[in-house]
Amino acid sequence: MAGVPLLSACGGGGDFRFNDPENEPSASVQASKSAQAISDERPIATAAGEPVFADDLSAWMSELAGGTVLEELVVSRQVEKELASRGLKLEAGDIDAERRYMAVATDHKLSEAELAAALRRVQQARGLGPSRFKALIERNAGLRRLVRDEVQIGDTDVRSEIELKYGARTRVRIIVTPNESDAIAARARLDAAAANERSRRFAEEAALISFDPSASRGGEIEPLSAADPNYALSVRQAMTKLAPGELSPIIRLENGYALLLCEGSVAAVTPPADAEELARTRVRLREERVAMERLARKFLQSAQVTVFDRTLDWSWNARRGQGR
């Protein structure tokens, strides 16, 4: 699960409670009132002079996004219950921190006005209205509070993060094929190309045969660090042995075979004084996100959701690849 909503600045201390009568009702409580709104006889719009009622839109809206919204509601309610069962409370600082995590990288400092503008951009990019965006921030803050104490960050993780951000990197292109024979044939063709033509020919081969997302860019990827866990260790090890213009051997992957072309290097830079602190924060946020997503999936699986509405049932099952 991912995401979070546009909130005003949460000034001052004190507890933030989902169902505090002094605060707005929580997003999950608001959502539970939707049935009452649907049954309301007042029109919600007019079109060509004709009234449009909530019932007119209900089935289509359920099919469009009902499954997604139901998932969000289920997780939000489960988060509230779990917080209560553990005797935990969200504080205003938790919500404020979540807003900042959603808007910017941890090493950027924004004023409240800049933060609000950044959050609006995120909200618009994700297509989330005020209610769902607010619920997303509350839900993420709750999930983070639940997993926070179980996330342990080691010094090795921090050093790797610093190396990843500030260390030397290599500029490479990559081709990934589903079978070894295609990779071998591509390497033979590229090996026969003139040295000054190899980069162009590699890009053409990548566009034709590679199933890596970089294929549309001729196999070009961001400069690669030997510490980058997003790439297989075998790829990173092969990369470190290449000189500019050199092709790698065929590299076996879990899902295919890879071929690299080295195009140069990017020198390391001196880390700033606060590099360790920033790296530790980035690693913690990343590990917390993994734990939050795992907990959200657990909540969904254990909630024993039963859907009675036909159109909502279609959307719910479609979300799980069980469309009927």
N, C-alpha and C positions, 0 to 999 in steps of 0.2 A: 504494500500500500504506500502511496506517496502523496504528499501535498500539504496545504495549509491556507486560512482566509484573511481578508483585509480587516485589521483591527485598528482602532485608534490607539494612541500611546497608552500603555498601562502604567500610569504613574503611581508612585507610592508602593508600600509593601502590602502585607496582608494576604489572606488566602484567596485564591480564585476557585470558586465552586461552580460546577456545571449547573446545579439547580438552586443556586442561591436566589431567594426571592428579591434580593436587593440588586441583583444583576439581571441582564436579559435572560430569558429562558434559553437553555442549551439548544444547540441545533437539532439534537435527536428528539427533544421534547417538541420543538416546533414542527419537525417532520411528522411526528405522530398525529398531528392535528390535520393532516392533509385530507383525510377522509371526510372531515366536517366541511372543509372548503369545497371538495368535489360535489357534495350534496347540496351546496348552497344554490338557490334558484336564481340569484342575481347574475346577469351576464358578466363575463370577464372581459369582453371586447365586443366591438361591432365590426362587421365587414360588409361593404356595399349596403349599409343601412340595416343589415340584419344582425340580430344579437348572436353572440357566440358564447356558449355556456361551457363550464369546466368539463361537463360530461362529454361534450363534443370532442374534446382534445384528449381525454383520459386514456383511451386505448392506444392511440398513436404515441402519446408521450411515454406510456409504460413500455411500449415496444422499443422506442428510441433509446431510452436511458434508464428504464425502471430497474433492470438488474444491477446496473452500476450504483444507482442511488440506494437500493436496498442493501447492497454490500457495505456501503459507507455507513448507513444507519446501524446495521448489525455490529460492525466493528466499534462504532462510537459508543453504543450501549454496553458492549462487552468491556470496553476500556473503563467506562464509568463504574461498572460493577466490580471490576478487578481492583481499581484504585480504592474503592470503598472497602472491599474485603481485606485489603492489606493495610488499611488505616492510613492511606496516603492522600494528600491533597495537592492539587495544582496551585501554585502561587502565581501572582501577577508576573513575576520575573520569568517564570517558565513560559508563559504565553508570549511575553515580549521577546525572549530569546528565540523562540520558534519563528516569530515573524522575521527576525533577522536572518536565521538560517535559510528560510525560504527565499529571501530576496537577494542575498549577496554571498560571495565567498567570505570565508572567515577572516581574511586579511584585508578587508576593505572596511573603512569607517564611514558611515553615512549619518547625516543629520536626520532628524525626524521627517523633514520635508522630502529629502532624497529617498529615505526608506519608504515613505508612503507612495512616492512615484514609482519606485522599483516594484513594490508589491502590486500596484495597479497593472504594471506591464506583465507581471507573472500571471495575475488573475485573468487578464485578457487573453494571453497566449494559451492558457489552459481551458479557456471557455467556461470559467466558473463564476457564477453569480455571487453576490455578497453572502447569502446564507450558507451555500456549500463551501465557499472559501473560508468563512469563519469556522465552520465545522471541521474543515481540514486542519487548520491550525490547532484547534482544541484537541482533535484526535491525535495528531502527531505529538503534541506536547504531552498528552497522556501516555502514549506509547513510549516516548522517550523516558518519561519518569519511571515507567515500569521496568525498563531494561537497563537504565543508567548504571545501577550498581553492579550489574553482572558483566559489564564490558571492561576488560583488562587490556591496557596498552603497554607493550614492552619497549625497551630501549631500541631493540633491533628494528621494530616497526618504525620508530621515529627516525632512525638513521636512514632507513630505506626511503622514507618519504622525502627527507632532505636531499638525498642523492637523486631521487626521481625529479625533483623540481629544479635543483641547481647544478647537478652533475653533468658530465659530458654526455652527449647524445650523438646518435648516428642517423644520417639521412638515408633512408632506404625506400625502395619500392618492393612490393610483395605481390606474388601470384599464389593463389590457393586453388588447387584442383581436387576433384573428388577421387581421382585415381592416380596411381603412380605413373602409369604410361603417358598420360597427358603432360605431367610435369617433366618427365624425361625428354619427351619430344620437344617441348617448349625450350628446355635448357639447351638442347642440341642446336636448335635454330638460332637462339641468342648467342651461343658460343661461337657460331660461324659468322656473326655480324661484326663489322668493323667496330673498333673501340669507340670511335666518335659517333656511331649510330646506335650503340647498344641501349642507351637510355630511351631513345625514341621507340626503338623496336620493342623494348620491354613494355613500355606503356601500351603499345598496340596489342601485344600478346595478352596483357592483363585485361584490357577492355574486351577482348574476344573470348577468353577461356576462364578467367578467374571468377570464383563465386564469392570472394571477399568483398565487403562493402566498398572497399577502395577501388574496385574495378572501374567504376565510372570516372575515376581520377587517374586512370592509367597505373593503378597500383600504388600511388603516392600516399604515404601516411605521415603523421606528425613525426618529427625527429624522435627516435626511439632510445629510451634509456635501458641500460642493462638491468635496472632495478624495477622496471615497469611490470607489475603482476598481471596486467591485462593481456600480455602476450605470453605464449608458451615459453618455458625455459629453453627448450631446444631452439626456438627462433632467436632468442636473445643471445644464447651461447654462440650460435652460428654467426650472428651479426658482428660480434666482437672480434672475429677472426678475419673480417673482410677488409680489403683495401678499396679505395675509390675505384669504381668501374668494374669491380670483381663480382662474379656470380657466386652464390652459395651452392653447396651440394643440395640435393633434394632432401627436404626436412620432413620427416614423418610427424603428422599431427593426429590428434584423436579423431578428427572429422575429415581428414584428407591429407594432402601433401603440399608443402610450401616451397617457394623458390624466392630468394632475395637478390636484389641488386643494390650494392652500396654506391651512394652518390656523394659521399662526403661526411663531414662531422661538424658538430656544434660544440664549441669549447665550453667547459664548465665555468661557472661564475661564482664569485665569493658570496656565500650566504649572508644575509643581513644579521644583525645582532639578535633579533627575535625569531630567527629561523626555527630554532628548536621548539619554542612555544607554539608557533603557528603550525608546525608539522604535527605536533602532538594533538592539537585541536582538530586538524584535518583528519588524522587517523581515527580519533575518537568519534567524530561525526560519521565517518564512513562505517565504522564498526557498529555504531548505534543504529544506523540506517538498516544494516543487514539484520540486526536483532529485532528491530521494529517490524520489518516486513515479515520475518519469521513468526513473530507473535501475532501479527494481524491475520496471517494465514491460519494459525492455530485457532484463533477466535472464530473465524468463519467456519472452519471445519467442525468445531464443537458446538456451534450455536443451534444445530438441528432446525434449520429454517424450513418451514412448510409454506408454500405459496398456493393460495386459493384462487386468485384472479388469473384468468386464462392468458391475457396479454402480458401480464407481469411474469407469469410462469415461463412464457416463451423467451422473454428477455433474460430472465434468470438462468435458464438452461443454455441459452446461446452464449452467455458469458463463460460457461464451463465447457463449451464445445459439445453440448448435448442438445442442440436445436432440434425441435420436432417439426 
